[in-house]
Amino acid sequence: QLQLVESGGGLVQAGGSLRLSCAASGRSFSSYAMGWFRQAPGKEREFVAIVSWSGGSTNYADSVKGRFTISRDNAKNTVYLQMNSLKPEDTANYYCAANANGFRLETRPSRYDYWGQGTQVTVSS
């Protein structure tokens, strides 16, 4: 079992920055690939970013490439999402998720084993 708790969301103006954190408790956090997803009202949950178990490999949705950075600190059981140059279309509830296949950079939500409760990000124009 792995429990995930997101934090760091909030209200920010367009062009601003936020850093989301996802703290994990439970066994073997460092063996999981960790992803960030988001879901806006009336829309499906979509992939944002993923980092492999070691932090050595990452992948991003095209919509956030060059603006968002995912990272992890296995000593602290935490994964981060640094979000810069935020746009109103980034407004959504952001979720972190854990995939037991730590090597695979999976983008499909159905492939993830554990989810956090989400943190709201609102970007005003």
C-alpha positions in Angstrom: 0.0 0.0 0.0 1.1 3.5 -0.8 -0.7 6.7 0.5 -0.2 9.9 -1.5 -1.0 13.4 -0.3 -0.7 16.4 -2.7 -0.1 20.0 -1.6 0.9 23.3 -3.0 -2.1 24.2 -5.2 -3.7 27.6 -5.1 -4.7 30.7 -7.1 -2.1 32.3 -9.3 -2.1 34.9 -12.1 -1.2 33.9 -15.6 2.5 33.9 -16.1 3.1 32.9 -12.4 4.5 29.8 -10.9 3.5 27.1 -8.4 5.3 24.1 -7.0 3.2 21.0 -6.2 4.4 18.4 -3.8 3.2 14.8 -3.4 4.3 13.1 -0.1 4.1 9.3 0.0 3.9 7.0 2.9 4.1 3.3 2.8 6.5 0.7 1.4 8.9 1.0 -1.5 8.2 4.5 -2.7 11.5 4.5 -4.6 10.5 1.6 -6.7 7.5 3.3 -8.2 7.3 5.5 -11.2 5.4 8.7 -10.2 3.1 10.7 -12.4 1.1 13.9 -12.3 -2.3 14.1 -13.9 -4.9 16.8 -14.0 -8.7 17.0 -14.5 -10.7 20.1 -15.3 -14.5 20.2 -14.8 -16.3 18.3 -17.5 -13.1 16.9 -19.0 -11.3 13.6 -18.7 -8.3 13.1 -16.5 -5.2 13.8 -18.6 -1.5 13.0 -18.3 0.8 15.9 -17.3 4.3 14.4 -16.4 6.0 11.3 -15.2 9.3 10.4 -13.6 10.9 7.0 -13.4 11.8 5.3 -10.1 15.3 6.7 -10.1 14.5 10.2 -11.4 16.6 9.5 -14.4 13.9 9.5 -17.0 11.0 11.9 -17.5 8.2 12.5 -19.9 5.8 15.4 -20.4 2.5 16.2 -22.2 3.1 18.5 -25.1 1.0 21.1 -23.5 3.4 21.6 -20.6 6.8 20.9 -22.1 9.2 23.6 -21.4 7.1 25.0 -18.6 6.7 22.2 -16.1 9.4 20.1 -14.5 8.8 16.9 -12.5 11.4 15.7 -10.0 11.6 13.4 -7.0 13.5 13.0 -3.8 13.4 9.4 -2.8 15.0 10.2 0.6 12.0 12.3 1.4 9.4 10.1 -0.3 8.3 13.1 -2.3 7.7 14.0 -5.9 7.4 17.6 -7.1 5.9 19.4 -10.1 7.4 22.8 -10.7 4.9 24.8 -12.9 6.1 28.0 -14.5 4.6 30.4 -17.1 1.1 29.2 -16.0 -1.8 29.7 -18.3 -5.6 29.8 -17.6 -5.9 26.5 -19.4 -3.7 24.9 -16.8 -6.6 25.4 -14.3 -7.5 21.9 -13.0 -7.4 19.6 -10.0 -3.9 18.0 -10.0 -3.3 14.5 -8.9 -0.2 12.5 -8.3 -0.2 8.8 -8.9 2.1 5.8 -8.5 2.8 3.1 -11.0 4.4 -0.1 -9.6 6.4 -0.6 -12.9 9.0 1.9 -12.0 10.8 1.8 -15.3 7.8 2.4 -17.5 6.9 6.0 -18.4 3.1 5.3 -18.5 0.7 8.0 -19.6 -2.6 6.1 -19.2 -4.4 6.8 -15.9 -5.7 3.2 -15.9 -2.2 1.9 -15.5 -1.6 3.5 -12.1 -2.0 1.7 -8.8 -2.4 4.5 -6.3 -3.7 8.0 -6.4 -3.8 11.1 -4.2 -6.9 13.1 -3.4 -5.8 16.0 -5.6 -4.9 19.7 -5.2 -6.7 22.5 -7.0 -4.7 24.9 -9.3 -6.5 28.0 -10.6 -4.8 30.3 -13.0 -6.5 33.7 -13.5 -6.1 35.7 -16.7 
